[in-house]
Amino acid sequence: MKKYTLTLDLKDDESLIAAYITHHQQVWPEILDSIKESGIHTMEIYQVANRLFMMIEADEEFSFQRKNEIDEANPKVQEWEQLMDQYQARLPFATGNEKWVLMNKIFEL
């Protein structure tokens, strides 16, 4: 099983952050299906202030490139991404149109 951690900021507005959290308590079934189809077994998102942290566990064949291809071909995922985009803020060091930025592990016990 592969593990990935990613981070993203939300726009620093309490009402937008609350709305984002509400959406993630009611994720559309098509989005959940797409996540599973890509090879992701578990996904968790944590929040503090406007900072998000995502943990993913995926099968050995998982790749972000394949996940992006699946997402780009799915109109419902594109609709979800457009909806989420109004809440999300790109990190200053993100490249291109990158939202979630892959983190490097620097410690393990």
C-alpha positions as CSV (number, residue, x, y, z in Angstrom):
1,M,0.0,0.0,0.0
2,K,1.3,3.4,-0.9
3,K,0.8,6.5,1.3
4,Y,0.7,10.1,0.3
5,T,0.2,13.3,2.2
6,L,-0.8,16.6,0.6
7,T,-1.7,20.1,1.7
8,L,-3.8,22.9,0.5
9,D,-5.1,26.2,1.9
10,L,-8.6,27.5,1.9
11,K,-9.5,31.1,1.4
12,D,-9.1,32.7,4.8
13,D,-12.8,33.4,5.4
14,E,-14.8,31.7,8.1
15,S,-18.0,31.3,6.1
16,L,-16.2,29.8,3.1
17,I,-14.3,27.4,5.4
18,A,-17.5,26.4,7.1
19,A,-19.2,25.8,3.7
20,Y,-16.2,23.7,2.5
21,I,-16.4,21.5,5.6
22,T,-20.2,21.1,5.1
23,H,-19.6,19.9,1.5
24,H,-17.1,17.4,2.7
25,Q,-19.6,16.0,5.2
26,Q,-21.9,15.3,2.2
27,V,-19.5,14.3,-0.6
28,W,-21.4,13.4,-3.8
29,P,-21.4,9.6,-4.5
30,E,-19.9,10.1,-7.9
31,I,-16.9,11.7,-6.3
32,L,-16.5,8.8,-3.9
33,D,-16.8,6.3,-6.7
34,S,-14.1,8.2,-8.7
35,I,-11.7,8.2,-5.8
36,K,-12.1,4.5,-5.3
37,E,-11.8,3.8,-9.1
38,S,-8.4,5.5,-9.1
39,G,-7.0,3.0,-6.6
40,I,-7.4,5.0,-3.5
41,H,-8.5,2.8,-0.5
42,T,-8.6,5.5,2.2
43,M,-8.5,9.3,2.2
44,E,-8.7,11.6,5.2
45,I,-8.7,15.4,5.2
46,Y,-7.8,17.3,8.3
47,Q,-8.3,21.1,8.9
48,V,-6.9,23.8,11.1
49,A,-7.8,27.4,10.4
50,N,-7.5,27.6,6.6
51,R,-4.9,24.9,6.2
52,L,-5.9,21.4,5.0
53,F,-3.9,18.1,5.2
54,M,-4.9,15.0,3.2
55,M,-3.7,11.5,3.8
56,I,-4.2,8.9,1.1
57,E,-3.6,5.2,1.1
58,A,-3.7,3.6,-2.3
59,D,-2.9,0.4,-4.1
60,E,0.6,-0.1,-5.7
61,E,-0.7,0.7,-9.2
62,F,-2.0,4.1,-8.1
63,S,-0.6,7.2,-9.9
64,F,-1.6,10.8,-9.7
65,Q,-1.4,10.9,-13.5
66,R,-4.0,8.2,-13.9
67,K,-6.2,9.9,-11.2
68,N,-6.0,13.1,-13.2
69,E,-7.0,11.3,-16.4
70,I,-10.0,9.7,-14.7
71,D,-11.0,13.0,-13.2
72,E,-10.7,15.0,-16.4
73,A,-13.0,12.4,-18.2
74,N,-15.7,12.7,-15.5
75,P,-18.1,15.6,-15.9
76,K,-19.3,15.2,-12.3
77,V,-15.8,15.4,-10.9
78,Q,-15.2,18.5,-13.0
79,E,-18.4,20.0,-11.5
80,W,-17.2,19.2,-8.0
81,E,-13.8,20.6,-8.7
82,Q,-15.3,23.9,-9.9
83,L,-17.5,24.1,-6.8
84,M,-14.5,23.4,-4.5
85,D,-12.3,25.9,-6.4
86,Q,-14.3,28.9,-5.0
87,Y,-13.1,27.9,-1.5
88,Q,-9.5,26.9,-2.3
89,A,-6.4,29.1,-2.3
90,R,-3.3,28.0,-4.2
91,L,-0.2,27.7,-2.1
92,P,2.4,30.3,-3.1
93,F,4.9,27.5,-4.1
94,A,2.3,25.5,-6.1
95,T,3.1,25.1,-9.7
96,G,0.8,25.9,-12.6
97,N,-2.8,25.3,-11.6
98,E,-1.8,22.8,-8.8
99,K,-4.2,22.8,-5.9
100,W,-3.2,20.0,-3.5
101,V,0.6,19.9,-3.1
102,L,2.4,16.6,-2.3
103,M,4.3,16.8,0.9
104,N,7.6,15.1,1.8
105,K,7.9,12.9,4.8
106,I,10.7,14.1,7.1
107,F,10.2,11.9,10.1
108,E,8.8,8.5,11.1
109,L,8.8,6.7,14.4
